[in-house]
Amino acid sequence: MSTHSHDFSDSEWPFQEPTDTTAFTTTKIVHDGYPVLRVTHDEEGDWQILCDTTNRPEDCLIVCLGCAFQRNRDIGALADLPLGWRAWRESVDSPWQREKKEPEEVEDE
């Protein structure tokens, strides 16, 4: 990821991770302005900032966490989301709900 700046001050940054931390999001959020309705902080430390409208690989974008926060400041409320947890809401007016993710189920072959 190339080095770039953001339109917020260091004191506004709510996350423990650096601003250039990789985050996965969707074209619908970045290009079409869809709201963020689901956020996951994976066990590996990856952040997923999602709109809950698509899971198609071609709709995935990789951005820095700083850019995700700059576009959607309300995700700052989830900066303390532990590894392996997710948060969701029904709409931008709804409160965030949180839960620990269950381990992925492995199907028998």
C-alpha positions in Angstrom: 0.0 0.0 0.0 1.4 3.4 -0.9 2.1 6.0 1.7 -0.6 8.7 1.8 -2.3 11.0 4.3 -5.7 11.3 5.7 -8.1 14.1 6.6 -8.1 13.5 10.4 -5.6 14.3 13.1 -3.6 11.8 15.1 -5.8 12.6 18.1 -8.9 11.5 16.2 -7.5 8.1 15.4 -9.3 5.6 17.6 -7.6 2.3 16.6 -4.6 0.7 18.2 -3.4 -0.5 14.8 -1.6 1.9 12.4 -3.6 3.8 9.8 -1.9 1.7 7.0 -3.3 -1.6 8.4 -5.0 -3.6 5.6 -8.8 -3.6 5.6 -11.1 -5.5 3.3 -14.2 -3.6 2.1 -16.5 -3.5 -1.0 -16.8 -1.5 -4.1 -20.4 -0.7 -3.0 -19.1 1.1 0.1 -16.2 2.9 -1.6 -17.7 3.8 -4.9 -21.5 3.8 -4.3 -21.6 5.1 -0.7 -23.4 2.1 0.8 -23.4 2.2 4.6 -21.1 -0.1 6.8 -23.4 -2.6 8.5 -20.9 -5.4 9.4 -17.3 -5.2 10.8 -15.2 -8.2 11.6 -11.8 -8.2 13.3 -10.4 -11.6 12.3 -8.2 -13.8 14.5 -5.3 -12.9 12.2 -5.9 -9.2 12.8 -7.5 -8.4 9.5 -10.4 -5.9 9.5 -13.4 -6.5 7.2 -15.6 -3.4 6.7 -18.7 -4.6 4.9 -22.1 -3.4 3.6 -23.8 -6.8 3.9 -25.1 -6.7 0.3 -22.4 -8.7 -1.5 -19.8 -11.4 -1.0 -18.7 -11.6 -4.6 -14.9 -11.6 -4.9 -15.1 -9.1 -7.7 -16.7 -6.6 -5.3 -13.8 -6.8 -2.8 -11.4 -3.9 -2.4 -8.4 -3.7 -0.2 -7.9 -0.3 1.5 -6.0 1.0 4.5 -7.9 1.1 7.8 -7.3 4.9 7.8 -9.1 5.4 4.6 -12.0 3.1 5.8 -12.3 5.3 8.9 -12.0 8.5 7.0 -15.0 7.4 4.8 -17.0 6.0 7.7 -16.1 7.6 11.0 -18.7 5.6 12.9 -16.5 2.5 12.7 -14.4 4.2 15.3 -16.9 3.0 17.8 -15.6 -0.5 17.0 -11.9 0.3 17.5 -11.8 -1.9 20.6 -13.4 -4.9 18.9 -11.3 -7.9 20.0 -9.6 -10.3 17.6 -12.1 -12.9 16.5 -15.1 -10.7 17.1 -17.7 -9.2 14.7 -20.2 -6.4 15.0 -23.3 -5.6 13.0 -26.3 -3.3 12.8 -29.5 -3.2 10.9 -29.0 0.4 9.6 -26.8 3.4 10.3 -29.4 4.5 12.9 -29.2 1.2 14.8 -26.8 0.5 17.6 -23.9 -1.9 16.9 -24.2 -5.4 18.3 -21.2 -7.5 19.0 -20.3 -11.2 19.4 -17.4 -13.5 19.3 -17.2 -15.4 16.0 -17.6 -19.1 16.2 -14.8 -21.2 14.7 -15.4 -22.0 11.1 -17.2 -25.4 10.8 -15.3 -27.9 8.9 -17.3 -30.3 6.7 -16.4 -33.9 6.6 -15.3 -35.1 3.2 
